[in-house]
Amino acid sequence: MIRKAAANDIQRITEIYKNVIHSDTNMTRWSEDVYPTADTACKALARGDLFVYEDDAEGRVIATAIINQIQGDAYSKCSWRFPAADNEVMVLHTLAVDPEASHKGIGKQILKFYEEYALDKGCKVLRMDTGKQNTIARGFYEKSGFIESGLVYGTANGINDTWLIMLEKKIV
């Protein structure tokens, strides 16, 4: 089940972030002390755009994502293939599935929820970014219908010297 996060989910969300960072298969440039952190989750909770995937059998949070219309600075540097006004774009940030629960289709379910959520909010384009080196995520997003629309260099979420692959998908 995917639902909006609650304050009592923050500790578990932070554990998921750390588990991803310390995973043998981690290809992100995330840093436990920089991004994503408990503060990342708390700010998203306060904005009302933090979501969790809760295992139906155990009731345990095993994945999280931030879904909103905030396009970071890097987004303005991309030549998007699908032009859209800011209010027509929904952005997925910080999708994290606990490595213990990987390869169970949870990421696909979150992407489906993300698309339905965007449609419900009147959006016509989905956007996100991932690190250039994150070939696992890039392949996953490509299989899910996203196209790579640009490569942007700079600082992302406080992490310097980052190459971001900018991805998008037209949904209307």
C-alpha positions in Angstrom: 0.0 0.0 0.0 1.3 3.5 -0.9 0.3 6.3 1.4 1.4 9.7 2.6 4.1 9.4 5.3 3.5 10.2 8.9 5.9 11.6 11.5 6.4 8.1 13.0 7.7 6.9 9.6 10.7 9.3 9.6 13.0 6.9 11.5 12.3 4.0 9.2 12.6 6.2 6.1 16.0 7.3 7.3 17.0 3.7 7.8 16.0 3.0 4.2 18.2 5.8 3.0 21.1 4.5 4.9 20.5 0.9 3.8 20.5 2.1 0.1 23.7 4.1 0.7 25.5 1.1 2.3 24.1 -1.5 -0.1 26.6 -3.5 -2.2 24.6 -2.6 -5.3 24.4 1.2 -4.5 25.1 3.3 -7.6 23.9 6.6 -6.2 26.1 9.4 -5.1 24.0 9.8 -2.0 25.8 10.6 1.2 24.6 9.7 4.7 25.7 13.1 6.0 24.5 15.2 3.0 21.6 13.7 1.1 19.2 12.1 1.7 18.9 12.5 5.5 16.2 12.6 8.2 16.0 16.3 7.5 15.2 15.5 3.8 12.3 13.4 5.0 11.1 15.9 7.6 11.0 18.7 5.1 9.1 16.6 2.6 6.7 15.5 5.4 6.1 19.1 6.3 5.3 20.0 2.7 3.0 17.0 2.5 4.8 15.3 -0.4 6.5 12.4 1.3 5.1 8.9 0.5 5.8 5.4 1.7 5.2 1.9 0.5 4.0 -0.2 3.3 4.2 -4.0 3.1 0.6 -5.3 3.3 1.6 -8.5 5.1 3.8 -7.0 7.8 2.7 -3.4 7.8 6.4 -2.3 7.6 7.6 0.6 5.5 9.9 -0.8 2.8 10.2 2.1 0.3 9.8 5.8 0.1 9.6 8.6 -2.4 9.0 12.4 -2.6 6.5 13.5 -5.2 5.8 17.1 -6.0 6.1 19.8 -8.6 9.5 21.2 -7.4 12.0 21.3 -10.3 15.5 21.9 -8.9 18.0 24.3 -10.5 19.3 21.5 -12.8 15.9 21.2 -14.4 16.2 24.7 -15.8 19.4 23.7 -17.6 17.8 20.9 -19.5 16.3 21.1 -23.0 13.2 19.1 -22.2 11.6 17.2 -25.1 8.1 17.7 -23.8 7.5 21.4 -23.1 5.1 22.0 -20.2 4.3 24.8 -17.8 5.5 24.2 -14.3 2.0 23.4 -13.1 1.8 20.6 -15.7 4.9 18.8 -14.4 5.1 16.3 -11.6 8.6 15.4 -10.3 9.7 12.2 -8.5 12.6 12.7 -6.0 14.5 10.3 -3.8 12.9 7.0 -4.7 14.4 4.5 -2.3 13.5 0.9 -1.9 15.1 -1.0 1.0 17.6 -3.4 -0.6 16.1 -6.2 1.5 12.9 -5.7 -0.5 14.4 -5.1 -4.0 13.3 -7.1 -7.1 9.7 -7.4 -5.9 8.1 -4.9 -8.2 7.9 -2.2 -5.6 9.6 0.4 -7.7 7.2 -0.3 -10.6 4.2 0.1 -8.2 5.6 3.5 -7.0 6.1 4.7 -10.6 2.5 3.6 -11.4 1.3 5.5 -8.3 3.4 8.6 -9.3 1.8 8.6 -12.8 -1.7 8.3 -11.4 -1.1 11.0 -8.8 0.2 13.3 -11.5 -2.8 12.7 -13.7 -5.1 13.4 -10.8 -3.3 16.7 -10.3 -3.8 17.7 -13.9 -0.2 17.1 -15.0 0.8 16.0 -18.4 4.6 15.4 -18.0 6.6 13.4 -15.4 10.2 14.4 -14.7 13.0 13.1 -12.6 16.7 12.9 -12.5 19.3 10.3 -11.5 23.1 10.2 -11.4 24.8 9.4 -14.7 26.6 6.5 -13.0 23.4 4.9 -11.8 22.9 2.5 -14.7 20.5 0.3 -12.7 18.1 3.2 -12.2 18.5 4.4 -15.7 17.6 1.0 -17.1 14.7 0.7 -14.8 13.3 4.1 -15.8 13.8 3.4 -19.5 11.9 0.1 -19.2 9.1 2.2 -17.5 8.8 4.5 -20.5 11.0 7.4 -19.5 13.4 9.0 -21.9 16.7 10.6 -21.2 16.3 14.2 -22.2 19.6 15.7 -21.0 22.8 15.6 -19.1 23.4 18.4 -16.6 26.6 19.0 -14.5 26.7 20.7 -11.1 25.7 20.5 -7.5 22.6 18.4 -6.7 21.2 18.3 -3.2 24.5 19.5 -1.7 26.6 16.9 -3.5 29.2 18.6 -5.7 30.5 17.5 -9.1 27.4 15.6 -10.1 26.3 14.6 -13.6 22.6 14.2 -13.7 20.6 12.4 -16.3 17.3 14.2 -16.7 14.4 11.9 -17.5 10.8 12.6 -18.6 7.7 10.9 -19.7 4.6 12.4 -21.4 1.4 11.1 -19.8 -1.3 13.1 -21.6 
